[in-house]
Amino acid sequence: MRNTERHRVKEANSLWHVYKTVPFWKVVKNFVVIQLARYTPFLPVKNWLYRTFLRMDVGDQAAFALMVMLDVMFPERISVGRNTVIGYNTTILAHEYLIKEYRLGDVNIGSNVMIGANSTILPGITIGDDAIISAGTLVHKDVPPGCFVGGNPMRVIYDQEEMSRRQTEDTFLKD
């Protein structure tokens, strides 16, 4: 299950309490930085923006494709390992506002991970090193290292053992 902190609210739904949970000017700053980075074609500049202004832990040579949407309220709760690719238009959330509660959770994406385009990663998720996430996947639970997962709901397509076997048989990868 996802590793999230649950915070109950009374009266109106939790989104009406948003600026009690996160400062307004922090959201404004994060929104501007994220929008600039979404359209920036220069990967080192994106990573610098994320590290400097959003306080994210971003590994060397991590690559955020065009239009990746990071959590605008709690981006500092997202970490991405080295040499990871996050595909076009992927959304990474560290919060969710519900009717009677809101939830916060760290998102930890390992090294050498491939996340396909148009995927959504929910709060409280850990994606292990060398994992592959198929395009269009809703990542609603942890992904073990070295696995290939996909779909909605997400399921394991190949476990780490099967992925290793397929990679050793792949003539393209042999050099």
Secondary structure by P-SEA (a helix, b strand, c coil): ccbbbbbbbccccccccccccccaaaaaaaaaaaaaaaacccaaaaaaaaaccccccccccccccccccccccccccbbbccbbbbccbbbbbcccccccbbbbbbbbbbcbbbbccbbbbccbbbbccbbbbcccccccccccccbbbbcccccccccaaaaaaaaaacccccc
